[in-house]
């Protein structure tokens, strides 16, 4: 068997493990989910072996995030994967990888540093109320703080994601546990874009399946909905959107494997594609369900909430503007 085939088989195995793990986590509290995911070897995909991780590339994390998106996993999985890698050489890495300590990231805002302590307010921290460790941005990178440290206060934020609700974090002269410099924090944020793209892609795939099932069984005027040409066209557009995201993720994997410098740009474009086409596909699935799509018996609106949250956490609007500006500059 060639190395390429072994690589693909390894990724496929991770995908199947992730699907089973996410399904088994559904009825468990957050800390039990951490133990389940860690036991299945999913929290340490990106972390170094010295921290108990597998030291694999982002392409192995992509199917895991797709499964998390499809299954609406209520756990800060992307944050855990990234923090396990970033702090793998510290005492906190093994605890994160083994699911002993839940970690999350505040994606919006930054705090100020004075006399070795941090103060300020940051936001968009998913499941911060369940976390032990929080990463917050500073003027020179980011710092890791303990949620129960003196000076740390959490406030519920008004958000869309019901499975992983966001919080605002207020810090008042809090002593950091560990730090990331600006370059490493920038890399973490770039890697997060790819993981979000995969998660949105997984949600879009699941919503396409739900929409197809609905229109194939629901009848109107004595005919199944799928027999109407306009609805078949809508399904075809959803399918194209899902395939477009998949192609963008595969392109990143190929570039990263070859060591090409364009891999970072490919991660950004994959996220841009997911927030543009993936969310459009989910919204189309919601429309195909009619009023049922907004009920708790149908998960489509929950997927839309998750995707919109990922869109905001990664500042998709700002990224689209920057990509457009780069394109205009390159062709000026």
Secondary structure, DSSP 8 states (H G I E B T S, - for coil): --HHHHHHHHHHHHHHHHHHHHHHHTTS-HHHHHHHHHHTT-TTSSS-GGGT-----HHHHHHHHHHHHHTT--S-HHHHHHHHHHTTTSHHHHHHHTTSS-EEEEEE---EEETTEEEEEEEEEETGGG-SEEEEEETTEEEEEETTSTTEEEEE---S-SSS-EEEEEEEEEE-SEEEEHHHHHHHHHHHHHHHHHHHHHHHHHHHHHHHHHHHH-EETTEEGGGSHHHHHHHHHHHHHHHHHHHHHHHHHHHHHHT-TTHHHHHHHHHHHIIIIIHHHHHHHHHHTGGGGGSTTS-HHHHHHHHHHHHHHTTHHHHHHHHHHHHHHHT-
